[in-house]
Amino acid sequence: MHKANKSDKQRILYAPSWRSYLVGENVNGDWKALDKKFLSSRYYMETKAFLESDVLYKMLEKQECGFHD
């Protein structure tokens, strides 16, 4: 990560791609979510584990990136 200016805030855009087998079907132009299937999927479990990992937290801390809600 490169800081162009010390006053610039570092930001990370997290934009995972959807997995079609977890989204469901398109009903009248709106996707129907498969909540139970999604929450029990390997895709969700691994993404959640990564986002909650100490490794990620320490890397962000080292790069002077904070967590913001």
C-alpha positions in Angstrom: 0.0 0.0 0.0 1.3 3.4 -0.9 0.3 6.7 0.8 0.3 9.5 -1.7 -0.2 12.1 1.1 0.1 11.7 4.8 -3.4 13.2 5.2 -4.9 10.7 2.8 -6.9 7.9 4.5 -6.2 4.4 3.4 -9.3 2.5 2.3 -9.9 -1.0 1.3 -12.8 -1.9 -0.9 -14.1 -5.4 -0.2 -16.4 -6.6 -2.9 -16.8 -10.3 -3.1 -18.4 -11.9 -6.1 -21.6 -13.8 -5.8 -21.7 -17.5 -6.4 -24.6 -18.4 -8.6 -25.3 -21.7 -6.8 -25.8 -19.7 -3.6 -28.0 -16.9 -4.9 -31.0 -18.8 -6.1 -33.2 -17.9 -9.0 -34.2 -14.6 -10.6 -37.9 -14.0 -10.0 -39.4 -11.0 -11.8 -36.0 -9.3 -12.0 -35.1 -9.8 -8.3 -32.8 -12.5 -7.0 -34.2 -14.8 -4.4 -31.6 -15.5 -1.7 -30.9 -18.9 -0.4 -30.1 -17.9 3.2 -29.6 -21.4 4.8 -27.5 -22.6 1.9 -25.4 -19.5 1.8 -24.7 -19.4 5.6 -23.7 -23.0 5.6 -21.5 -22.8 2.5 -17.8 -23.2 2.4 -17.6 -19.8 0.6 -19.3 -18.0 3.4 -17.4 -19.8 6.2 -14.0 -19.1 4.6 -14.8 -15.5 3.9 -16.1 -14.9 7.4 -13.0 -16.6 8.9 -10.7 -14.4 6.8 -12.5 -11.2 7.7 -12.4 -12.1 11.4 -8.7 -13.3 11.4 -5.9 -12.0 13.5 -3.7 -12.1 10.5 -5.9 -9.6 8.6 -6.2 -7.4 11.7 -2.4 -7.3 12.3 -1.8 -6.6 8.6 -4.2 -3.7 8.6 -2.8 -2.4 11.9 0.7 -2.5 10.4 -0.4 -0.6 7.4 -2.1 1.9 9.7 -5.6 1.0 8.5 -8.3 1.0 11.1 -11.7 -0.7 11.2 -14.7 1.5 10.8 -18.4 0.6 11.0 
